[in-house]
Amino acid sequence: MLKTRIITALILAPIAIGGIFFLPPLGFALFTGAIITLGAWEWANLSGLEGQAGRVVYALVTAAVLYGLLNVPAVAVLWLALVWWVVGFLLVRSYPGGAARWGSIPARAVMGLLVLVPAWVGLNHLRTGGFQFGDSTNNLLVILYVFCVVWVADIGAYFAGRAFGKAKLAPRVSPGKSWAGVWGGLVAVGVFAVVISVLASADTVETLLLVLASLVTGLVSVVGDLLESMLKRFRGIKDSSQLLPGHGGIMDRIDSLTAAIPVFALAITQLGWLATGHW
């Protein structure tokens, strides 16, 4: 299993790096749209659509929604995402209570759109917007930053959870996660944000605001992870698919990012660090 994971990672890493950091905006939109569409194909299964025909149709509908949003103001979609992730938190918190209200196939299909579409919009908003923080003006760096926030939160949560993880966070959804892991991840994110602020020559106010935005982003990334875990538990499956040998599916790799990206994009837009861009 470890060998398979390593081989898959070695193949996918250069593809992901090239697609995210070396494509022009339109190519970036197409590349990330393809990833989201594959994620939608997986979410169709989480929704209860077991047949390939239904899963493909759902993925194509998602791709059509992405195309239809090309000329829609990104900020409107990002505000919708923020509302959705508050709702997502409430759903996870109450599980298994309330599952009867959202457990139908149509309801879960709509949930998938609310998870996947704003993530794509937020990612492309970060790519095309005019970013300014401290002495930094590189939009690709801000995309790398939000990825790192999620990774740092995961790493901090892992070590804090192993050392102190007695009180479980959401045992009915993901028994392995603990409150200590959450706090450990947030501490790691806060330290990371301060380090980046210093490197970017940010002033005190910018640093404090970046720390706050990063902490909120790290916190909501946990909700993204838990929401997918809840859907998998409800559906009775371990992985979203087997598209990535040794790693499960695409959703298993991007679940935290689907929540973190739109929330962070909205936060730095409202702070005036990211202006509306163009394709």
SERO-4910 file (N, C-alpha, C, O; in steps of 0.05 Angstrom, whole numbers):
BEGIN
 pado doro    nc1    nc2    nc3   cac1   cac2   cac3    cc1    cc2    cc3    oc1    oc2    oc3
  Met    A     17    -24      0      0      0      0     17     25      0     12     44    -15
  Leu    A     38     25     17     56     49     18     69     54     -9     72     76    -18
  Lys    A     79     32    -22     91     34    -48     72     46    -69     80     63    -84
  Thr    A     47     37    -68     27     47    -87     22     77    -82     19     92   -101
  Arg    A     20     85    -56     16    113    -50     38    130    -60     33    152    -71
  Ile    A     63    121    -56     86    137    -65     87    139    -95     91    161   -105
  Ile    A     82    118   -110     82    118   -139     60    137   -149     65    154   -167
  Thr    A     36    136   -138     14    153   -146     22    183   -141     17    200   -158
  Ala    A     33    188   -117     41    215   -111     62    226   -130     61    249   -138
  Leu    A     81    209   -137    103    218   -155     92    224   -183    103    241   -197
  Ile    A     71    210   -191     59    215   -217     42    240   -217     43    257   -235
  Leu    A     26    243   -196      7    265   -195     19    292   -187     10    312   -196
  Ala    A     40    291   -171     52    316   -162     61    335   -184     53    358   -184
  Pro    A     76    325   -204     84    344   -225     60    353   -242     60    376   -252
  Ile    A     40    336   -245     16    345   -260      1    367   -245     -6    387   -257
  Ala    A     -2    363   -219    -16    384   -203      0    410   -202    -11    431   -206
  Ile    A     26    408   -198     43    432   -197     43    447   -224     40    471   -225
  Gly    A     45    432   -246     44    444   -272     18    457   -278     17    479   -289
  Gly    A     -4    443   -271    -31    454   -277    -38    478   -261    -52    496   -271
  Ile    A    -28    479   -236    -36    501   -219    -17    525   -222    -26    548   -221
  Phe    A      9    520   -226     28    542   -224     40    550   -251     55    570   -252
  Phe    A     34    536   -272     47    543   -298     28    547   -321     37    550   -344
  Leu    A      2    546   -316    -17    551   -337    -27    580   -336    -29    592   -314
  Pro    A    -34    591   -359    -47    618   -359    -75    616   -347    -85    593   -343
  Pro    A    -88    638   -341   -114    637   -327   -134    619   -339   -148    604   -325
  Leu    A   -138    620   -366   -158    603   -378   -150    574   -376   -168    557   -370
  Gly    A   -125    567   -380   -116    540   -377   -119    530   -348   -127    507   -343
  Phe    A   -114    548   -330   -118    542   -301   -147    536   -296   -153    517   -281
  Ala    A   -165    552   -307   -194    548   -303   -202    521   -314   -218    507   -301
  Leu    A   -192    514   -337   -199    488   -349   -188    465   -333   -201    444   -329
  Phe    A   -163    468   -325   -150    447   -309   -164    442   -283   -171    419   -276
  Thr    A   -169    464   -268   -183    461   -242   -212    452   -246   -224    438   -230
  Gly    A   -224    461   -269   -252    452   -275   -253    422   -279   -272    409   -272
  Ala    A   -232    411   -292   -231    382   -297   -229    367   -270   -242    346   -266
  Ile    A   -213    378   -251   -211    365   -225   -238    366   -210   -246    346   -199
  Ile    A   -251    389   -211   -277    391   -198   -298    373   -211   -314    361   -197
  Thr    A   -297    370   -237   -315    352   -251   -311    323   -242   -330    308   -238
  Leu    A   -286    315   -240   -280    288   -230   -290    285   -201   -300    264   -193
  Gly    A   -286    306   -185   -297    306   -158   -327    303   -158   -338    290   -140
  Ala    A   -340    315   -177   -369    313   -179   -378    285   -186   -398    275   -176
  Trp    A   -362    272   -203   -368    244   -210   -367    227   -185   -383    208   -181
  Glu    A   -348    233   -167   -346    218   -142   -369    226   -123   -381    209   -110
  Trp    A   -376    252   -123   -397    260   -105   -424    248   -113   -441    243    -96
  Ala    A   -427    243   -138   -452    230   -147   -456    204   -132   -479    197   -125
  Asn    A   -435    189   -128   -436    164   -112   -443    170    -83   -459    156    -71
  Leu    A   -431    191    -72   -438    199    -45   -468    207    -43   -481    204    -22
  Ser    A   -478    217    -65   -506    225    -66   -525    201    -67   -549    204    -62
  Gly    A   -515    178    -75   -531    154    -78   -536    146   -106   -550    127   -112
  Leu    A   -523    160   -125   -525    153   -154   -504    131   -159   -480    138   -164
  Glu    A   -511    106   -160   -492     84   -162   -485     78   -191   -463     70   -197
  Gly    A   -504     82   -209   -499     75   -238   -481     95   -251   -481    119   -244
  Gln    A   -465     85   -270   -445    103   -283   -459    125   -299   -449    147   -301
  Ala    A   -482    119   -311   -496    139   -327   -504    162   -310   -500    185   -318
  Gly    A   -515    157   -287   -524    179   -269   -500    195   -259   -502    219   -256
  Arg    A   -478    181   -253   -455    195   -243   -442    213   -264   -434    235   -259
  Val    A   -442    203   -289   -431    219   -311   -449    244   -316   -439    266   -320
  Val    A   -475    239   -316   -493    262   -320   -490    283   -298   -489    307   -304
  Tyr    A   -487    274   -273   -483    293   -251   -457    309   -255   -456    333   -251
  Ala    A   -436    295   -264   -410    309   -268   -413    329   -291   -402    351   -289
  Leu    A   -428    322   -312   -431    340   -335   -448    364   -327   -443    387   -336
  Val    A   -468    360   -310   -485    382   -300   -467    401   -284   -470    425   -286
  Thr    A   -450    390   -267   -432    407   -251   -413    423   -269   -409    447   -264
  Ala    A   -403    410   -290   -385    425   -309   -401    447   -322   -390    469   -327
  Ala    A   -426    442   -329   -443    463   -342   -448    486   -323   -448    509   -332
  Val    A   -451    480   -297   -455    501   -278   -430    518   -276   -431    543   -274
  Leu    A   -407    506   -276   -381    521   -275   -380    540   -299   -373    563   -296
  Tyr    A   -386    529   -323   -385    546   -347   -405    569   -345   -399    592   -353
  Gly    A   -428    564   -334   -449    584   -331   -442    606   -312   -453    628   -312
  Leu    A   -422    601   -294   -414    621   -274   -391    638   -283   -381    654   -267
  Leu    A   -382    635   -307   -358    650   -317   -362    680   -315   -343    694   -309
  Asn    A   -386    689   -319   -391    718   -319   -407    727   -294   -416    750   -293
  Val    A   -409    710   -275   -423    717   -250   -402    727   -230   -381    715   -227
  Pro    A   -408    749   -216   -389    760   -196   -381    738   -176   -398    726   -163
  Ala    A   -355    734   -173   -345    713   -156   -353    718   -127   -360    698   -113
  Val    A   -354    743   -118   -360    748    -90   -387    738    -82   -391    729    -59
  Ala    A   -407    740   -100   -434    730    -93   -433    700    -87   -446    691    -69
  Val    A   -418    685   -103   -415    656    -99   -400    651    -73   -407    632    -59
  Leu    A   -380    667    -67   -365    663    -43   -381    668    -18   -378    654      2
  Trp    A   -399    688    -19   -417    693      4   -435    669      8   -441    661     30
  Leu    A   -445    658    -14   -462    634    -13   -447    611      0   -458    596     16
  Ala    A   -421    609     -7   -405    587      4   -402    590     34   -403    571     49
  Leu    A   -398    615     43   -395    620     72   -421    611     87   -419    598    108
  Val    A   -444    618     76   -469    610     88   -471    580     88   -479    567    108
  Trp    A   -463    568     66   -465    539     64   -448    525     85   -457    505     97
  Trp    A   -424    534     89   -406    520    108   -415    524    137   -409    507    154
  Val    A   -430    545    142   -442    548    169   -464    526    171   -466    513    192
  Val    A   -480    523    150   -500    502    150   -487    474    152   -496    457    167
  Gly    A   -465    471    137   -450    445    138   -441    438    166   -442    415    175
  Phe    A   -431    458    180   -423    454    208   -446    444    225   -443    426    241
  Leu    A   -470    457    222   -493    449    237   -502    420    230   -510    405    248
  Leu    A   -499    413    205   -506    386    197   -488    365    209   -497    345    220
  Val    A   -462    371    209   -443    353    221   -447    351    251   -446    329    262
  Arg    A   -452    373    263   -456    374    292   -479    357    301   -479    345    322
  Ser    A   -501    357    285   -525    343    293   -526    314    284   -544    299    293
  Tyr    A   -508    306    267   -509    278    256   -507    258    278   -491    261    297
  Pro    A   -523    236    277   -541    228    255   -568    241    255   -585    236    238
  Gly    A   -574    257    275   -599    272    275   -600    291    251   -579    302    243
  Gly    A   -623    293    239   -627    311    216   -621    298    189   -626    309    168
  Ala    A   -610    273    190   -603    260    165   -627    255    147   -625    253    123
  Ala    A   -650    252    160   -675    247    144   -681    271    127   -694    268    106
  Arg    A   -673    295    134   -679    319    119   -660    323     95   -668    334     75
  Trp    A   -635    313     98   -617    317     75   -608    291     62   -591    292     44
  Gly    A   -619    269     71   -609    243     62   -619    234     35   -609    214     24
  Ser    A   -638    248     23   -648    240     -4   -627    245    -25   -609    262    -21
  Ile    A   -629    231    -47   -610    235    -69   -609    264    -79   -587    275    -82
  Pro    A   -632    276    -85   -631    304    -94   -618    323    -75   -603    341    -83
  Ala    A   -624    320    -49   -612    338    -29   -582    334    -28   -567    354    -26
  Arg    A   -573    310    -28   -544    306    -28   -530    315    -53   -507    324    -53
  Ala    A   -545    313    -76   -534    323   -101   -530    353   -100   -510    364   -109
  Val    A   -550    368    -88   -547    397    -85   -524    403    -66   -510    423    -71
  Met    A   -521    388    -45   -499    392    -27   -472    390    -42   -454    406    -36
  Gly    A   -470    372    -61   -446    370    -76   -439    395    -92   -416    403    -94
  Leu    A   -460    406   -104   -456    431   -119   -447    454   -101   -430    470   -108
  Leu    A   -458    455    -76   -451    476    -57   -422    472    -47   -409    491    -38
  Val    A   -412    447    -47   -385    442    -39   -365    448    -61   -345    461    -57
  Leu    A   -371    438    -85   -352    438   -107   -351    464   -123   -329    474   -129
  Val    A   -374    475   -129   -374    498   -147   -361    523   -134   -344    535   -147
  Pro    A   -367    530   -109   -353    553    -97   -323    549    -95   -308    569    -96
  Ala    A   -314    524    -91   -285    519    -89   -272    527   -115   -250    539   -115
  Trp    A   -284    520   -138   -273    527   -164   -274    557   -169   -255    569   -178
  Val    A   -296    569   -161   -299    598   -164   -278    612   -147   -264    631   -157
  Gly    A   -275    604   -122   -255    616   -105   -227    613   -115   -211    632   -113
  Leu    A   -220    589   -125   -193    584   -134   -187    602   -158   -165    612   -160
  Asn    A   -206    605   -176   -201    621   -200   -202    651   -193   -188    667   -206
  His    A   -217    658   -173   -217    686   -163   -189    693   -152   -179    715   -157
  Leu    A   -177    674   -137   -150    678   -127   -130    680   -150   -111    696   -148
  Arg    A   -135    665   -171   -116    665   -193   -117    690   -210    -96    699   -219
  Thr    A   -140    702   -213   -143    724   -231   -146    751   -218   -143    772   -231
  Gly    A   -151    751   -191   -154    777   -177   -128    791   -173   -106    779   -175
  Gly    A   -129    817   -168   -106    833   -163    -98    832   -134   -111    845   -117
  Phe    A    -78    816   -127    -71    811    -99    -49    829    -89    -29    833   -103
  Gln    A    -52    840    -65    -32    857    -53    -32    853    -23    -52    859     -9
  Phe    A    -10    843    -12     -7    839     16     22    844     23     40    830     13
  Gly    A     27    863     41     55    869     47     70    878     22     61    896      8
  Asp    A     92    864     16    107    870     -8    102    850    -30    115    849    -50
  Ser    A     82    832    -26     76    811    -45     54    818    -64     33    829    -56
  Thr    A     58    811    -89     37    816   -109     33    791   -127     20    793   -148
  Asn    A     42    769   -119     41    744   -135     16    728   -128     14    718   -105
  Asn    A     -2    726   -147    -27    711   -142    -22    681   -138    -37    668   -123
  Leu    A     -2    671   -151      3    642   -148     13    636   -119      8    615   -109
  Leu    A     26    656   -107     35    652    -79     11    651    -60     12    636    -41
  Val    A    -10    666    -66    -33    666    -48    -48    639    -50    -59    629    -31
  Ile    A    -48    627    -74    -59    601    -78    -43    580    -62    -54    563    -48
  Leu    A    -16    582    -65      1    564    -49     -4    568    -19     -3    549     -4
  Tyr    A     -8    593    -11    -12    599     17    -37    585     28    -35    572     49
  Val    A    -59    586     14    -83    574     25    -80    543     25    -91    530     43
  Phe    A    -66    532      6    -60    503      7    -44    497     32    -50    478     46
  Cys    A    -24    514     37     -6    509     60    -21    511     86    -15    497    105
  Val    A    -40    530     88    -56    532    112    -70    506    118    -70    497    141
  Val    A    -82    493     98    -95    468    102    -75    446    110    -81    430    128
  Trp    A    -53    445     96    -33    425    102    -21    429    130    -18    409    145
  Val    A    -15    453    137     -4    459    164    -25    452    186    -17    441    206
  Ala    A    -50    458    181    -71    451    200    -72    421    203    -75    411    226
  Asp    A    -70    406    182    -71    377    183    -47    366    199    -50    348    216
  Ile    A    -23    377    193      1    367    207     -1    374    237      5    357    254
  Gly    A     -8    398    243    -11    406    271    -32    389    286    -28    381    309
  Ala    A    -54    384    272    -75    367    284    -66    339    289    -72    326    309
  Tyr    A    -50    328    270    -40    301    272    -23    297    298    -27    279    314
  Phe    A     -3    315    301     15    312    323      1    319    350      6    306    370
  Ala    A    -15    340    350    -29    347    375    -49    325    382    -52    319    406
  Gly    A    -62    314    362    -82    293    367    -69    268    379    -79    255    397
  Arg    A    -45    261    368    -31    237    378    -21    242    407    -21    223    423
  Ala    A    -13    266    413     -2    272    440    -24    276    461    -21    268    484
  Phe    A    -46    290    453    -65    299    473    -94    291    466   -112    299    481
  Gly    A    -98    276    445   -125    272    434   -143    253    450   -146    230    441
  Lys    A   -154    262    472   -172    245    487   -201    252    482   -218    235    478
  Ala    A   -207    278    482   -235    287    477   -240    287    447   -227    301    432
  Lys    A   -259    270    439   -265    267    410   -281    291    399   -298    302    413
  Leu    A   -274    298    375   -287    321    362   -315    314    352   -335    328    360
  Ala    A   -317    294    336   -343    286    325   -343    255    322   -341    245    299
  Pro    A   -345    241    344   -342    211    343   -362    197    325   -357    176    315
  Arg    A   -386    209    321   -406    196    304   -400    201    274   -413    188    257
  Val    A   -381    219    268   -375    224    241   -347    214    234   -343    200    214
  Ser    A   -327    222    250   -299    215    246   -286    209    273   -275    227    285
  Pro    A   -287    184    282   -278    177    309   -248    184    315   -241    187    338
  Gly    A   -232    187    294   -204    192    299   -197    221    305   -175    226    315
  Lys    A   -215    239    300   -209    268    304   -215    276    333   -235    267    345
  Ser    A   -198    294    343   -201    303    371   -201    333    372   -192    347    354
  Trp    A   -210    344    395   -209    372    399   -180    382    402   -174    404    393
  Ala    A   -163    365    414   -135    373    415   -123    376    388   -106    393    383
  Gly    A   -132    359    369   -122    362    342   -130    388    329   -115    401    315
  Val    A   -155    396    334   -165    422    324   -148    445    335   -138    462    319
  Trp    A   -144    445    361   -129    467    373   -100    467    364    -88    488    360
  Gly    A    -89    443    362    -61    441    353    -58    450    324    -38    463    318
  Gly    A    -77    444    308    -77    453    280    -79    483    278    -65    496    262
  Leu    A    -96    495    295   -100    524    294    -75    539    304    -67    560    294
  Val    A    -62    528    325    -37    540    334    -16    539    312     -2    559    307
  Ala    A    -14    517    298      6    514    276     -1    534    254     18    547    243
  Val    A    -26    538    248    -34    557    227    -28    586    236    -18    601    220
  Gly    A    -33    592    261    -27    619    271      3    625    268     10    647    260
  Val    A     20    606    276     49    610    274     57    613    245     73    630    238
  Phe    A     46    597    228     52    598    199     45    625    188     60    637    172
  Ala    A     21    636    195     12    661    185     31    684    194     37    702    178
  Val    A     40    683    219     59    703    229     85    702    213     96    723    206
  Val    A     95    678    208    120    675    194    118    686    165    136    700    156
  Ile    A     96    680    152     92    690    125     89    720    125     99    734    107
  Ser    A     76    731    145     73    760    147    100    774    150    105    795    137
  Val    A    117    763    166    144    774    169    159    773    142    173    792    135
  Leu    A    158    750    129    172    747    103    161    766     82    176    775     64
  Ala    A    135    773     84    122    791     64    125    820     73    114    838     59
  Ser    A    139    825     95    142    853    105    115    866    111    112    890    105
  Ala    A     97    851    122     70    862    128     72    878    154     89    873    171
  Asp    A     54    898    156     54    914    181     38    899    202     27    877    197
  Thr    A     36    910    226     23    897    248     -7    891    243    -16    869    249
  Val    A    -21    910    232    -49    906    227    -53    884    206    -70    867    209
  Glu    A    -38    885    184    -39    864    164    -34    837    176    -47    817    169
  Thr    A    -14    835    193     -7    810    205    -30    799    222    -37    775    220
  Leu    A    -42    816    238    -64    807    255    -88    798    238   -100    778    244
  Leu    A    -93    813    217   -116    805    199   -110    779    184   -128    763    181
  Leu    A    -85    775    176    -78    750    162    -80    727    182    -90    705    174
  Val    A    -71    730    206    -74    709    226   -103    702    230   -111    679    231
  Leu    A   -120    722    233   -149    718    237   -161    703    213   -175    683    216
  Ala    A   -155    713    189   -166    700    165   -156    671    162   -171    654    154
  Ser    A   -131    667    169   -120    640    167   -132    621    188   -137    598    182
  Leu    A   -137    631    212   -149    614    233   -177    606    225   -185    583    228
  Val    A   -193    625    214   -220    619    205   -218    598    182   -234    579    181
  Thr    A   -199    602    164   -196    583    142   -188    556    152   -199    536    142
  Gly    A   -169    554    170   -162    529    182   -185    515    196   -188    490    194
  Leu    A   -201    531    209   -224    519    224   -245    508    204   -256    487    208
  Val    A   -251    523    183   -271    515    164   -261    491    148   -277    475    138
  Ser    A   -235    488    145   -224    465    131   -231    439    145   -235    419    133
  Val    A   -232    441    172   -240    417    188   -269    410    181   -276    386    180
  Val    A   -286    430    178   -314    425    171   -316    411    144   -332    393    140
  Gly    A   -300    420    125   -300    408     99   -293    378    100   -305    362     87
  Asp    A   -272    372    116   -264    344    120   -287    328    133   -293    306    124
  Leu    A   -298    339    154   -319    325    169   -344    321    152   -358    300    154
  Leu    A   -351    341    135   -375    338    119   -373    314    100   -392    299     97
  Glu    A   -350    312     87   -346    289     69   -347    263     84   -358    243     75
  Ser    A   -334    263    108   -334    239    124   -363    231    132   -370    208    132
  Met    A   -379    251    138   -407    246    145   -422    234    121   -437    215    125
  Leu    A   -418    245     97   -431    233     73   -422    205     68   -438    188     61
  Lys    A   -396    200     71   -386    172     67   -397    153     88   -404    131     81
  Arg    A   -399    162    113   -410    145    134   -440    140    128   -449    117    131
  Phe    A   -455    160    120   -483    157    113   -486    138     90   -505    121     89
  Arg    A   -468    140     71   -469    123     46   -458     95     51   -464     77     36
  Gly    A   -442     92     73   -431     66     79   -407     59     63   -403     35     56
  Ile    A   -390     78     55   -366     73     39   -342     85     53   -344    103     69
  Lys    A   -318     74     47   -294     83     60   -281    106     45   -271    126     57
  Asp    A   -279    104     19   -267    124      2   -287    135    -19   -306    121    -26
  Ser    A   -282    159    -28   -300    171    -48   -298    156    -74   -318    156    -89
  Ser    A   -275    145    -81   -271    128   -104   -244    115   -102   -230    118    -81
  Gln    A   -235    102   -123   -208     91   -124   -193    103   -147   -175     90   -159
  Leu    A   -199    128   -154   -185    140   -177   -156    144   -172   -140    143   -190
  Leu    A   -148    148   -146   -120    152   -139   -110    128   -123   -114    128    -99
  Pro    A    -98    109   -136    -90     84   -122    -73     90    -97    -54    105    -98
  Gly    A    -82     79    -74    -68     83    -49    -77    108    -35    -70    112    -11
  His    A    -92    126    -48   -101    151    -36   -131    153    -35   -142    173    -24
  Gly    A   -146    134    -46   -175    137    -48   -183    153    -72   -173    149    -94
  Gly    A   -201    173    -68   -210    189    -90   -201    218    -88   -188    226    -69
  Ile    A   -209    233   -108   -202    262   -109   -214    276    -85   -201    293    -73
  Met    A   -239    270    -79   -253    284    -57   -239    278    -31   -239    295    -13
  Asp    A   -227    255    -28   -212    248     -4   -187    266      0   -177    269     22
  Arg    A   -178    277    -22   -154    294    -22   -161    324    -20   -145    339    -11
  Ile    A   -184    331    -30   -191    360    -32   -214    368    -13   -223    391    -15
  Asp    A   -224    350      3   -247    357     20   -243    381     37   -260    399     39
  Ser    A   -220    383     50   -214    407     67   -211    432     50   -220    453     57
  Leu    A   -198    429     26   -194    452      9   -220    463     -2   -222    487     -7
  Thr    A   -240    446     -7   -265    456    -18   -278    476      1   -292    494     -8
  Ala    A   -273    473     27   -284    493     46   -265    516     50   -273    539     51
  Ala    A   -239    510     51   -219    531     57   -216    552     35   -215    576     41
  Ile    A   -216    543     10   -211    562    -12   -231    584    -14   -223    607    -15
  Pro    A   -257    578    -16   -276    600    -19   -277    619      5   -281    643      2
  Val    A   -274    608     29   -275    624     53   -251    643     54   -254    666     61
  Phe    A   -227    632     48   -204    649     48   -205    670     26   -198    693     30
  Ala    A   -215    662      2   -217    681    -20   -236    704    -12   -231    727    -19
  Leu    A   -258    697      1   -277    718      9   -264    736     30   -267    760     29
  Ala    A   -250    724     49   -238    740     71   -218    760     60   -220    784     67
  Ile    A   -200    752     43   -180    771     33   -191    791     13   -180    812      9
  Thr    A   -214    784      0   -227    803    -17   -240    825      0   -238    848     -6
  Gln    A   -253    817     22   -266    836     39   -246    854     54   -251    876     61
  Leu    A   -222    843     58   -200    859     70   -187    878     50   -171    894     58
  Gly    A   -194    876     25   -183    893      5   -157    885     -6   -143    900    -20
  Trp    A   -149    860     -1   -124    850    -11   -126    836    -38   -106    831    -52
  Leu    A   -151    831    -47   -155    818    -72   -178    832    -87   -201    831    -78
  Ala    A   -171    844   -110   -191    857   -126   -202    838   -146   -190    817   -152
  Thr    A   -226    845   -158   -238    828   -178   -220    827   -203   -211    847   -213
  Gly    A   -216    802   -212   -199    799   -236   -216    792   -260   -240    793   -260
  His    A   -202    786   -282   -215    779   -308   -203    754   -319   -179    748   -314
  Trp    A   -219    739   -334   -209    715   -346   -188    722   -368   -177    704   -381
***
